[in-house]
Amino acid sequence: MKIAIIGTGNLGKSIAKGLITNNAITSLFLTKRNLDGIAEFDGYKNVFLTTDNLQAVKNSDILIFAVQPAHFEGVLNKIKPLLTEKHVLISTITGFLIPKIEAIIGADNFIIRAMPNTAIAVGKSMTCLCSNEQGEKRIKIAEAIFNRLGHTLSIPESQMQAATVVCASGVAFWMRLIRATTQAAIQLGFDAKEAQELAMYTSEGAANLLITNGKHPEEEIDRVTTPQGCTITGLNEMEHKGLSSSLIQGMVASFNKISNIKKEQI
């Protein structure tokens, strides 16, 4: 694939690393106003560093945009004359809706929005995708790219705000749960390093169980709970203190906040 990443900041660099590591490119153009920030990619075969977005567009078929939201409209206007029927545009810019992109470059372009989370840096992102009508014809390309960097799910654009809470903010929510588990492990006698290791790998194992076997969480809970046992005693105490309801309420509050921000922007 001939790919360009327009605006290679932290997210762009993570995507680039994943593409290079997985040999997913025929050529890869990385653009940034200050090339010192992406000097680590200098010397990779078929990877080209440039400050010129137009050069990157001319030499690529798939354009991944990771610029600042305030700069995106200007970038689109500048590259618009170079867009052809070969180009697939993938935007990672939060809150920049597809109708707005279509208004700038035209609805006849293949337009896809991708919302990865920070776990993309380690190839474990949960990335949500949506597209315009034309983009649906090329959605498999975006899936192929981001499945190399984790897992993808295609959803309607109307659900992208909710997905931001569940997947992007969700990383922070899970980090807090892991931190709490670590603190409990310290109180139970482990040193800090051991406690975090126990919390991290137990969390990873729990998620991988569900990913691998496709079961409902309660089925796995049933496997480790026994009548009058320590697991059910702990679970019930957590629920009495509002574990599930607090998490749900927090996520709903986060969604309401992002919705209010959107209304203010409109």
ChimeraX commands (.cxc) that place a marker at each C-alpha (Angstrom):
marker #1 position 0.00,0.00,0.00 radius 0.5
marker #1 position 1.17,3.52,-0.84 radius 0.5
marker #1 position 0.34,5.42,2.34 radius 0.5
marker #1 position 0.89,8.97,3.56 radius 0.5
marker #1 position 0.46,10.13,7.13 radius 0.5
marker #1 position -0.32,13.83,7.07 radius 0.5
marker #1 position 0.75,15.32,10.39 radius 0.5
marker #1 position 3.02,12.80,12.05 radius 0.5
marker #1 position 2.65,13.65,15.73 radius 0.5
marker #1 position 2.35,11.08,18.52 radius 0.5
marker #1 position -0.61,9.27,16.96 radius 0.5
marker #1 position 0.87,9.45,13.47 radius 0.5
marker #1 position 4.16,8.01,14.72 radius 0.5
marker #1 position 2.37,5.13,16.43 radius 0.5
marker #1 position 0.53,4.31,13.22 radius 0.5
marker #1 position 3.76,4.55,11.24 radius 0.5
marker #1 position 5.58,2.19,13.61 radius 0.5
marker #1 position 2.80,-0.37,13.29 radius 0.5
marker #1 position 2.75,-0.18,9.51 radius 0.5
marker #1 position 6.54,-0.52,9.25 radius 0.5
marker #1 position 6.75,-3.35,11.77 radius 0.5
marker #1 position 4.03,-5.29,9.96 radius 0.5
marker #1 position 5.47,-4.67,6.47 radius 0.5
marker #1 position 2.16,-3.10,5.44 radius 0.5
marker #1 position 3.56,-0.52,3.04 radius 0.5
marker #1 position 4.81,-0.25,-0.51 radius 0.5
marker #1 position 5.81,3.29,0.35 radius 0.5
marker #1 position 5.15,5.51,3.35 radius 0.5
marker #1 position 5.33,9.31,3.31 radius 0.5
marker #1 position 5.44,11.02,6.71 radius 0.5
marker #1 position 4.81,14.75,6.86 radius 0.5
marker #1 position 5.59,17.17,9.66 radius 0.5
marker #1 position 6.49,20.84,9.75 radius 0.5
marker #1 position 9.60,20.06,11.80 radius 0.5
marker #1 position 11.29,16.91,10.51 radius 0.5
marker #1 position 13.42,16.64,13.65 radius 0.5
marker #1 position 10.33,15.24,15.35 radius 0.5
marker #1 position 10.25,12.21,13.03 radius 0.5
marker #1 position 13.99,11.75,12.50 radius 0.5
marker #1 position 13.71,8.26,14.03 radius 0.5
marker #1 position 12.12,7.08,10.76 radius 0.5
marker #1 position 14.95,8.34,8.60 radius 0.5
marker #1 position 16.69,5.46,6.86 radius 0.5
marker #1 position 13.81,2.98,6.80 radius 0.5
marker #1 position 13.35,1.40,3.39 radius 0.5
marker #1 position 10.58,3.04,1.33 radius 0.5
marker #1 position 9.84,5.57,4.08 radius 0.5
marker #1 position 10.09,9.21,3.06 radius 0.5
marker #1 position 10.07,12.25,5.37 radius 0.5
marker #1 position 8.83,15.58,4.06 radius 0.5
marker #1 position 7.41,18.93,5.11 radius 0.5
marker #1 position 5.42,19.03,1.86 radius 0.5
marker #1 position 1.89,17.60,2.15 radius 0.5
marker #1 position 1.40,17.99,-1.61 radius 0.5
marker #1 position 4.37,15.75,-2.36 radius 0.5
marker #1 position 2.98,13.11,0.00 radius 0.5
marker #1 position -0.47,13.24,-1.62 radius 0.5
marker #1 position 0.91,12.98,-5.14 radius 0.5
marker #1 position 2.87,9.86,-4.28 radius 0.5
marker #1 position 0.27,8.03,-2.19 radius 0.5
marker #1 position -3.11,6.33,-2.52 radius 0.5
marker #1 position -4.14,6.19,1.14 radius 0.5
marker #1 position -4.02,9.44,3.11 radius 0.5
marker #1 position -4.17,9.20,6.91 radius 0.5
marker #1 position -4.75,12.60,8.53 radius 0.5
marker #1 position -3.48,13.12,12.09 radius 0.5
marker #1 position -3.17,16.91,12.16 radius 0.5
marker #1 position -4.53,19.27,14.81 radius 0.5
marker #1 position -8.29,19.91,14.35 radius 0.5
marker #1 position -7.70,23.63,13.80 radius 0.5
marker #1 position -5.39,22.88,10.86 radius 0.5
marker #1 position -7.45,20.17,9.16 radius 0.5
marker #1 position -9.70,22.39,7.02 radius 0.5
marker #1 position -6.71,24.31,5.68 radius 0.5
marker #1 position -4.88,21.09,4.83 radius 0.5
marker #1 position -7.93,19.73,2.99 radius 0.5
marker #1 position -8.36,22.92,0.97 radius 0.5
marker #1 position -4.70,22.85,-0.03 radius 0.5
marker #1 position -4.65,19.22,-1.20 radius 0.5
marker #1 position -8.11,19.24,-2.77 radius 0.5
marker #1 position -6.87,19.96,-6.34 radius 0.5
marker #1 position -4.63,16.87,-6.18 radius 0.5
marker #1 position -7.28,14.37,-5.10 radius 0.5
marker #1 position -8.18,11.68,-7.64 radius 0.5
marker #1 position -10.38,8.59,-7.75 radius 0.5
marker #1 position -7.44,6.54,-6.39 radius 0.5
marker #1 position -7.27,8.39,-3.06 radius 0.5
marker #1 position -8.78,7.05,0.15 radius 0.5
marker #1 position -8.92,9.64,2.93 radius 0.5
marker #1 position -8.80,8.41,6.54 radius 0.5
marker #1 position -9.28,11.07,9.21 radius 0.5
marker #1 position -8.29,10.50,12.84 radius 0.5
marker #1 position -9.37,14.02,13.85 radius 0.5
marker #1 position -11.86,13.94,16.72 radius 0.5
marker #1 position -15.08,15.87,16.20 radius 0.5
marker #1 position -14.50,16.73,12.53 radius 0.5
marker #1 position -17.61,15.15,11.01 radius 0.5
marker #1 position -17.86,13.54,7.61 radius 0.5
marker #1 position -20.44,16.06,6.26 radius 0.5
marker #1 position -17.96,18.84,7.03 radius 0.5
marker #1 position -15.19,16.98,5.19 radius 0.5
marker #1 position -17.55,16.39,2.24 radius 0.5
marker #1 position -18.42,20.09,2.17 radius 0.5
marker #1 position -14.74,20.91,1.69 radius 0.5
marker #1 position -13.59,18.25,-0.80 radius 0.5
marker #1 position -16.83,16.79,-2.18 radius 0.5
marker #1 position -18.98,13.76,-1.35 radius 0.5
marker #1 position -17.61,11.82,-4.31 radius 0.5
marker #1 position -14.39,11.10,-2.39 radius 0.5
marker #1 position -13.72,7.96,-0.34 radius 0.5
marker #1 position -13.91,9.37,3.20 radius 0.5
marker #1 position -13.38,7.32,6.35 radius 0.5
marker #1 position -13.07,8.38,9.98 radius 0.5
marker #1 position -10.96,6.30,12.36 radius 0.5
marker #1 position -10.92,6.66,16.14 radius 0.5
marker #1 position -8.02,4.69,17.63 radius 0.5
marker #1 position -6.99,4.88,21.27 radius 0.5
marker #1 position -3.58,5.28,22.87 radius 0.5
marker #1 position -3.00,1.51,22.98 radius 0.5
marker #1 position -2.21,1.84,19.27 radius 0.5
marker #1 position 1.36,2.52,20.44 radius 0.5
marker #1 position 1.64,-1.15,21.45 radius 0.5
marker #1 position -0.50,-2.60,18.66 radius 0.5
marker #1 position -3.57,-3.08,20.88 radius 0.5
marker #1 position -5.89,-0.24,19.86 radius 0.5
marker #1 position -9.65,-0.63,19.76 radius 0.5
marker #1 position -10.30,1.47,16.65 radius 0.5
marker #1 position -13.80,2.47,15.58 radius 0.5
marker #1 position -14.43,3.27,11.91 radius 0.5
marker #1 position -17.20,5.03,10.01 radius 0.5
marker #1 position -17.46,6.36,6.47 radius 0.5
marker #1 position -19.49,8.28,3.95 radius 0.5
marker #1 position -21.41,6.37,1.26 radius 0.5
marker #1 position -18.41,6.31,-1.07 radius 0.5
marker #1 position -16.08,5.34,1.73 radius 0.5
marker #1 position -18.04,2.16,2.42 radius 0.5
marker #1 position -16.49,0.80,-0.79 radius 0.5
marker #1 position -13.01,1.19,0.74 radius 0.5
marker #1 position -13.71,0.46,4.42 radius 0.5
marker #1 position -11.87,-2.87,4.12 radius 0.5
marker #1 position -8.67,-0.93,3.44 radius 0.5
marker #1 position -9.01,0.96,6.73 radius 0.5
marker #1 position -9.82,-2.29,8.53 radius 0.5
marker #1 position -6.70,-3.91,7.08 radius 0.5
marker #1 position -4.54,-1.01,8.29 radius 0.5
marker #1 position -5.90,-0.71,11.81 radius 0.5
marker #1 position -6.32,-4.45,12.38 radius 0.5
marker #1 position -2.53,-4.55,12.20 radius 0.5
marker #1 position -2.57,-2.13,15.12 radius 0.5
marker #1 position -5.21,-3.85,17.23 radius 0.5
marker #1 position -8.90,-4.47,16.53 radius 0.5
marker #1 position -11.50,-2.56,14.51 radius 0.5
marker #1 position -15.25,-2.14,14.60 radius 0.5
marker #1 position -17.29,-0.32,11.93 radius 0.5
marker #1 position -20.11,1.79,13.38 radius 0.5
marker #1 position -22.41,4.63,12.26 radius 0.5
marker #1 position -20.91,8.09,12.66 radius 0.5
marker #1 position -23.71,8.90,15.12 radius 0.5
marker #1 position -22.09,6.47,17.57 radius 0.5
marker #1 position -18.56,7.88,17.33 radius 0.5
marker #1 position -19.02,10.16,20.36 radius 0.5
marker #1 position -20.13,7.23,22.50 radius 0.5
marker #1 position -17.23,5.17,21.17 radius 0.5
marker #1 position -14.86,7.95,22.22 radius 0.5
marker #1 position -16.03,7.49,25.80 radius 0.5
marker #1 position -15.96,3.68,25.75 radius 0.5
marker #1 position -12.68,3.25,23.88 radius 0.5
marker #1 position -10.59,6.42,24.11 radius 0.5
marker #1 position -11.58,7.66,27.58 radius 0.5
marker #1 position -12.05,3.99,28.43 radius 0.5
marker #1 position -8.29,3.48,28.55 radius 0.5
marker #1 position -8.16,5.94,31.47 radius 0.5
marker #1 position -11.06,4.21,33.21 radius 0.5
marker #1 position -9.32,0.83,32.97 radius 0.5
marker #1 position -6.04,2.37,34.15 radius 0.5
marker #1 position -7.82,3.59,37.28 radius 0.5
marker #1 position -9.24,0.11,37.93 radius 0.5
marker #1 position -5.77,-1.40,37.51 radius 0.5
marker #1 position -4.35,1.22,39.87 radius 0.5
marker #1 position -6.99,0.39,42.49 radius 0.5
marker #1 position -6.19,-3.31,42.16 radius 0.5
marker #1 position -2.51,-2.48,42.60 radius 0.5
marker #1 position -3.24,-0.49,45.76 radius 0.5
marker #1 position -5.25,-3.36,47.19 radius 0.5
marker #1 position -2.45,-5.82,46.41 radius 0.5
marker #1 position 0.01,-3.57,48.28 radius 0.5
marker #1 position -2.31,-3.52,51.28 radius 0.5
marker #1 position -2.42,-7.32,51.12 radius 0.5
marker #1 position 1.34,-7.55,51.40 radius 0.5
marker #1 position 2.96,-7.23,47.96 radius 0.5
marker #1 position 5.52,-4.58,47.14 radius 0.5
marker #1 position 4.51,-1.92,44.61 radius 0.5
marker #1 position 6.24,-3.49,41.59 radius 0.5
marker #1 position 4.83,-6.95,42.27 radius 0.5
marker #1 position 1.38,-5.51,42.95 radius 0.5
marker #1 position 1.22,-3.69,39.61 radius 0.5
marker #1 position 2.50,-6.77,37.79 radius 0.5
marker #1 position -0.24,-8.89,39.36 radius 0.5
marker #1 position -2.90,-6.30,38.47 radius 0.5
marker #1 position -1.73,-5.77,34.87 radius 0.5
marker #1 position -1.45,-9.39,33.84 radius 0.5
marker #1 position -4.63,-10.45,35.61 radius 0.5
marker #1 position -6.47,-7.70,33.73 radius 0.5
marker #1 position -4.90,-8.79,30.45 radius 0.5
marker #1 position -5.81,-12.41,31.11 radius 0.5
marker #1 position -9.43,-11.57,31.91 radius 0.5
marker #1 position -9.83,-9.62,28.65 radius 0.5
marker #1 position -8.13,-12.32,26.59 radius 0.5
marker #1 position -10.45,-14.98,28.02 radius 0.5
marker #1 position -13.45,-13.10,26.62 radius 0.5
marker #1 position -11.71,-12.28,23.34 radius 0.5
marker #1 position -10.71,-15.92,22.83 radius 0.5
marker #1 position -13.84,-17.75,23.88 radius 0.5
marker #1 position -16.49,-15.11,23.17 radius 0.5
marker #1 position -18.31,-15.74,26.43 radius 0.5
marker #1 position -20.24,-13.26,28.55 radius 0.5
marker #1 position -18.26,-11.93,31.54 radius 0.5
marker #1 position -20.74,-13.47,33.97 radius 0.5
marker #1 position -19.96,-16.94,32.61 radius 0.5
marker #1 position -16.30,-16.48,33.50 radius 0.5
marker #1 position -17.26,-15.02,36.87 radius 0.5
marker #1 position -19.34,-18.12,37.59 radius 0.5
marker #1 position -16.27,-20.27,36.98 radius 0.5
marker #1 position -14.36,-18.66,39.84 radius 0.5
marker #1 position -17.16,-18.15,42.37 radius 0.5
marker #1 position -18.15,-20.85,44.85 radius 0.5
marker #1 position -20.91,-20.86,47.49 radius 0.5
marker #1 position -19.83,-18.77,50.49 radius 0.5
marker #1 position -16.43,-18.33,48.86 radius 0.5
marker #1 position -14.00,-15.41,48.94 radius 0.5
marker #1 position -14.67,-14.32,45.32 radius 0.5
marker #1 position -18.44,-13.84,45.69 radius 0.5
marker #1 position -17.89,-12.16,49.06 radius 0.5
marker #1 position -15.54,-9.65,47.44 radius 0.5
marker #1 position -17.80,-9.09,44.43 radius 0.5
marker #1 position -20.85,-8.46,46.59 radius 0.5
marker #1 position -18.96,-5.98,48.76 radius 0.5
marker #1 position -17.82,-4.09,45.62 radius 0.5
marker #1 position -21.37,-3.98,44.28 radius 0.5
marker #1 position -22.73,-2.78,47.64 radius 0.5
marker #1 position -20.23,0.07,47.38 radius 0.5
marker #1 position -21.42,0.87,43.84 radius 0.5
marker #1 position -18.66,-0.51,41.59 radius 0.5
marker #1 position -20.81,-1.16,38.51 radius 0.5
marker #1 position -23.15,1.81,38.98 radius 0.5
marker #1 position -20.21,4.20,39.53 radius 0.5
marker #1 position -18.49,3.04,36.37 radius 0.5
marker #1 position -21.68,3.34,34.32 radius 0.5
marker #1 position -22.53,6.75,35.75 radius 0.5
marker #1 position -19.00,7.97,35.11 radius 0.5
marker #1 position -19.11,6.90,31.47 radius 0.5
marker #1 position -22.52,8.53,30.99 radius 0.5
marker #1 position -21.18,11.73,32.59 radius 0.5
marker #1 position -18.21,11.64,30.21 radius 0.5
marker #1 position -20.59,11.22,27.26 radius 0.5
marker #1 position -22.75,14.13,28.43 radius 0.5
marker #1 position -19.63,16.29,28.68 radius 0.5
marker #1 position -18.48,15.51,25.14 radius 0.5
marker #1 position -22.02,16.14,23.88 radius 0.5
marker #1 position -22.10,19.56,25.56 radius 0.5
marker #1 position -18.72,20.45,24.07 radius 0.5
marker #1 position -20.07,19.58,20.62 radius 0.5
marker #1 position -23.16,21.77,21.15 radius 0.5
marker #1 position -20.95,24.70,22.19 radius 0.5
marker #1 position -18.83,24.26,19.08 radius 0.5
marker #1 position -21.93,24.26,16.87 radius 0.5
marker link #1:1,2 radius 0.2
marker link #1:2,3 radius 0.2
marker link #1:3,4 radius 0.2
marker link #1:4,5 radius 0.2
marker link #1:5,6 radius 0.2
marker link #1:6,7 radius 0.2
marker link #1:7,8 radius 0.2
marker link #1:8,9 radius 0.2
marker link #1:9,10 radius 0.2
marker link #1:10,11 radius 0.2
marker link #1:11,12 radius 0.2
marker link #1:12,13 radius 0.2
marker link #1:13,14 radius 0.2
marker link #1:14,15 radius 0.2
marker link #1:15,16 radius 0.2
marker link #1:16,17 radius 0.2
marker link #1:17,18 radius 0.2
marker link #1:18,19 radius 0.2
marker link #1:19,20 radius 0.2
marker link #1:20,21 radius 0.2
marker link #1:21,22 radius 0.2
marker link #1:22,23 radius 0.2
marker link #1:23,24 radius 0.2
marker link #1:24,25 radius 0.2
marker link #1:25,26 radius 0.2
marker link #1:26,27 radius 0.2
marker link #1:27,28 radius 0.2
marker link #1:28,29 radius 0.2
marker link #1:29,30 radius 0.2
marker link #1:30,31 radius 0.2
marker link #1:31,32 radius 0.2
marker link #1:32,33 radius 0.2
marker link #1:33,34 radius 0.2
marker link #1:34,35 radius 0.2
marker link #1:35,36 radius 0.2
marker link #1:36,37 radius 0.2
marker link #1:37,38 radius 0.2
marker link #1:38,39 radius 0.2
marker link #1:39,40 radius 0.2
marker link #1:40,41 radius 0.2
marker link #1:41,42 radius 0.2
marker link #1:42,43 radius 0.2
marker link #1:43,44 radius 0.2
marker link #1:44,45 radius 0.2
marker link #1:45,46 radius 0.2
marker link #1:46,47 radius 0.2
marker link #1:47,48 radius 0.2
marker link #1:48,49 radius 0.2
marker link #1:49,50 radius 0.2
marker link #1:50,51 radius 0.2
marker link #1:51,52 radius 0.2
marker link #1:52,53 radius 0.2
marker link #1:53,54 radius 0.2
marker link #1:54,55 radius 0.2
marker link #1:55,56 radius 0.2
marker link #1:56,57 radius 0.2
marker link #1:57,58 radius 0.2
marker link #1:58,59 radius 0.2
marker link #1:59,60 radius 0.2
marker link #1:60,61 radius 0.2
marker link #1:61,62 radius 0.2
marker link #1:62,63 radius 0.2
marker link #1:63,64 radius 0.2
marker link #1:64,65 radius 0.2
marker link #1:65,66 radius 0.2
marker link #1:66,67 radius 0.2
marker link #1:67,68 radius 0.2
marker link #1:68,69 radius 0.2
marker link #1:69,70 radius 0.2
marker link #1:70,71 radius 0.2
marker link #1:71,72 radius 0.2
marker link #1:72,73 radius 0.2
marker link #1:73,74 radius 0.2
marker link #1:74,75 radius 0.2
marker link #1:75,76 radius 0.2
marker link #1:76,77 radius 0.2
marker link #1:77,78 radius 0.2
marker link #1:78,79 radius 0.2
marker link #1:79,80 radius 0.2
marker link #1:80,81 radius 0.2
marker link #1:81,82 radius 0.2
marker link #1:82,83 radius 0.2
marker link #1:83,84 radius 0.2
marker link #1:84,85 radius 0.2
marker link #1:85,86 radius 0.2
marker link #1:86,87 radius 0.2
marker link #1:87,88 radius 0.2
marker link #1:88,89 radius 0.2
marker link #1:89,90 radius 0.2
marker link #1:90,91 radius 0.2
marker link #1:91,92 radius 0.2
marker link #1:92,93 radius 0.2
marker link #1:93,94 radius 0.2
marker link #1:94,95 radius 0.2
marker link #1:95,96 radius 0.2
marker link #1:96,97 radius 0.2
marker link #1:97,98 radius 0.2
marker link #1:98,99 radius 0.2
marker link #1:99,100 radius 0.2
marker link #1:100,101 radius 0.2
marker link #1:101,102 radius 0.2
marker link #1:102,103 radius 0.2
marker link #1:103,104 radius 0.2
marker link #1:104,105 radius 0.2
marker link #1:105,106 radius 0.2
marker link #1:106,107 radius 0.2
marker link #1:107,108 radius 0.2
marker link #1:108,109 radius 0.2
marker link #1:109,110 radius 0.2
marker link #1:110,111 radius 0.2
marker link #1:111,112 radius 0.2
marker link #1:112,113 radius 0.2
marker link #1:113,114 radius 0.2
marker link #1:114,115 radius 0.2
marker link #1:115,116 radius 0.2
marker link #1:116,117 radius 0.2
marker link #1:117,118 radius 0.2
marker link #1:118,119 radius 0.2
marker link #1:119,120 radius 0.2
marker link #1:120,121 radius 0.2
marker link #1:121,122 radius 0.2
marker link #1:122,123 radius 0.2
marker link #1:123,124 radius 0.2
marker link #1:124,125 radius 0.2
marker link #1:125,126 radius 0.2
marker link #1:126,127 radius 0.2
marker link #1:127,128 radius 0.2
marker link #1:128,129 radius 0.2
marker link #1:129,130 radius 0.2
marker link #1:130,131 radius 0.2
marker link #1:131,132 radius 0.2
marker link #1:132,133 radius 0.2
marker link #1:133,134 radius 0.2
marker link #1:134,135 radius 0.2
marker link #1:135,136 radius 0.2
marker link #1:136,137 radius 0.2
marker link #1:137,138 radius 0.2
marker link #1:138,139 radius 0.2
marker link #1:139,140 radius 0.2
marker link #1:140,141 radius 0.2
marker link #1:141,142 radius 0.2
marker link #1:142,143 radius 0.2
marker link #1:143,144 radius 0.2
marker link #1:144,145 radius 0.2
marker link #1:145,146 radius 0.2
marker link #1:146,147 radius 0.2
marker link #1:147,148 radius 0.2
marker link #1:148,149 radius 0.2
marker link #1:149,150 radius 0.2
marker link #1:150,151 radius 0.2
marker link #1:151,152 radius 0.2
marker link #1:152,153 radius 0.2
marker link #1:153,154 radius 0.2
marker link #1:154,155 radius 0.2
marker link #1:155,156 radius 0.2
marker link #1:156,157 radius 0.2
marker link #1:157,158 radius 0.2
marker link #1:158,159 radius 0.2
marker link #1:159,160 radius 0.2
marker link #1:160,161 radius 0.2
marker link #1:161,162 radius 0.2
marker link #1:162,163 radius 0.2
marker link #1:163,164 radius 0.2
marker link #1:164,165 radius 0.2
marker link #1:165,166 radius 0.2
marker link #1:166,167 radius 0.2
marker link #1:167,168 radius 0.2
marker link #1:168,169 radius 0.2
marker link #1:169,170 radius 0.2
marker link #1:170,171 radius 0.2
marker link #1:171,172 radius 0.2
marker link #1:172,173 radius 0.2
marker link #1:173,174 radius 0.2
marker link #1:174,175 radius 0.2
marker link #1:175,176 radius 0.2
marker link #1:176,177 radius 0.2
marker link #1:177,178 radius 0.2
marker link #1:178,179 radius 0.2
marker link #1:179,180 radius 0.2
marker link #1:180,181 radius 0.2
marker link #1:181,182 radius 0.2
marker link #1:182,183 radius 0.2
marker link #1:183,184 radius 0.2
marker link #1:184,185 radius 0.2
marker link #1:185,186 radius 0.2
marker link #1:186,187 radius 0.2
marker link #1:187,188 radius 0.2
marker link #1:188,189 radius 0.2
marker link #1:189,190 radius 0.2
marker link #1:190,191 radius 0.2
marker link #1:191,192 radius 0.2
marker link #1:192,193 radius 0.2
marker link #1:193,194 radius 0.2
marker link #1:194,195 radius 0.2
marker link #1:195,196 radius 0.2
marker link #1:196,197 radius 0.2
marker link #1:197,198 radius 0.2
marker link #1:198,199 radius 0.2
marker link #1:199,200 radius 0.2
marker link #1:200,201 radius 0.2
marker link #1:201,202 radius 0.2
marker link #1:202,203 radius 0.2
marker link #1:203,204 radius 0.2
marker link #1:204,205 radius 0.2
marker link #1:205,206 radius 0.2
marker link #1:206,207 radius 0.2
marker link #1:207,208 radius 0.2
marker link #1:208,209 radius 0.2
marker link #1:209,210 radius 0.2
marker link #1:210,211 radius 0.2
marker link #1:211,212 radius 0.2
marker link #1:212,213 radius 0.2
marker link #1:213,214 radius 0.2
marker link #1:214,215 radius 0.2
marker link #1:215,216 radius 0.2
marker link #1:216,217 radius 0.2
marker link #1:217,218 radius 0.2
marker link #1:218,219 radius 0.2
marker link #1:219,220 radius 0.2
marker link #1:220,221 radius 0.2
marker link #1:221,222 radius 0.2
marker link #1:222,223 radius 0.2
marker link #1:223,224 radius 0.2
marker link #1:224,225 radius 0.2
marker link #1:225,226 radius 0.2
marker link #1:226,227 radius 0.2
marker link #1:227,228 radius 0.2
marker link #1:228,229 radius 0.2
marker link #1:229,230 radius 0.2
marker link #1:230,231 radius 0.2
marker link #1:231,232 radius 0.2
marker link #1:232,233 radius 0.2
marker link #1:233,234 radius 0.2
marker link #1:234,235 radius 0.2
marker link #1:235,236 radius 0.2
marker link #1:236,237 radius 0.2
marker link #1:237,238 radius 0.2
marker link #1:238,239 radius 0.2
marker link #1:239,240 radius 0.2
marker link #1:240,241 radius 0.2
marker link #1:241,242 radius 0.2
marker link #1:242,243 radius 0.2
marker link #1:243,244 radius 0.2
marker link #1:244,245 radius 0.2
marker link #1:245,246 radius 0.2
marker link #1:246,247 radius 0.2
marker link #1:247,248 radius 0.2
marker link #1:248,249 radius 0.2
marker link #1:249,250 radius 0.2
marker link #1:250,251 radius 0.2
marker link #1:251,252 radius 0.2
marker link #1:252,253 radius 0.2
marker link #1:253,254 radius 0.2
marker link #1:254,255 radius 0.2
marker link #1:255,256 radius 0.2
marker link #1:256,257 radius 0.2
marker link #1:257,258 radius 0.2
marker link #1:258,259 radius 0.2
marker link #1:259,260 radius 0.2
marker link #1:260,261 radius 0.2
marker link #1:261,262 radius 0.2
marker link #1:262,263 radius 0.2
marker link #1:263,264 radius 0.2
marker link #1:264,265 radius 0.2
marker link #1:265,266 radius 0.2
view
